[in-house]
Amino acid sequence: MTGTKRGYIYDIFVKEDHRREGIGMMLMKRAEHYCRGKGYKEMHLMVSPNGQSAKELYINRGLKEERFAWEGD
């Protein structure tokens, strides 16, 4: 709607027995590199409300929480 180029990440998943090994961080860095290479000015992420580990990963990458989405019944 604004004409701003942006990338979207809907899911990043690391198998439970491989978490806390830096894989998620590596995937995020790769996604950021890809978006910058395409000239995107923003990157948006979808995070499950109970995805605390993912939220921590994104915050550690310097990203900020922008809004919450409501999931109704």
N, C-alpha and C positions, 0 to 999 in steps of 0.2 A: 504494500500500500504506500510506503514512503519512498520506494525506489532504491532503498539501501540494500546492497548485496549482503546476504548473511547465510551462514551455514547452520545446519540443524543436526543435533545428535539426539536420537531418540532412545537408544539403548547402548550401554557398554556393559558387558558382562564378563566377569572373570570367575572361573570355577572356584568354588569355595576352598579347595585344597591348594590353590595357587594365589590366593589373596595375600596382600601385604608383602609381595615380592617385587613391587614396582611395575607390574604389568599394566595396571590401570593408568598410572602416570605416563607410561610410554605411549599408550593408546591416545591419551589426551594430547600429548605433545605432537603426535603424528597428525591428529585431527586439526590442531591449531596450525601446524605447518601447511597442511593441505588448504585450509581456508584462507590463510594469508597468501598462498601461492595463486589462488583463484581471484584475489583482490577483494575478498569479502571483508566488510568493515565490522561485522558482528558475528558471533557464534552463539547460538541458543541451545540450551540443553533441557531435556525432559528428565525429571528425576521423580521416582516413586516417593510418595509421602513417607514411607518407612525405609527409604534408602539412605540411612545415616552415613554409611561408609562412603557412598557415592558423593553425598553432600560435602563430606570432609575432603575428599579428593579434589573436588571442584574449587572449594575455598582455598586449599593449598596451592592451586594453580592461579590464584588471584582473581577468581570469578566471583560474582556477587549474585545473591538471590534477588530476583526481580519481582516475581509474583507467584502466587499460589493458585492452583486450579482446583475447583471443587468437583468432586466425583460423587454424583448423586446416586440414589438407589434406583 
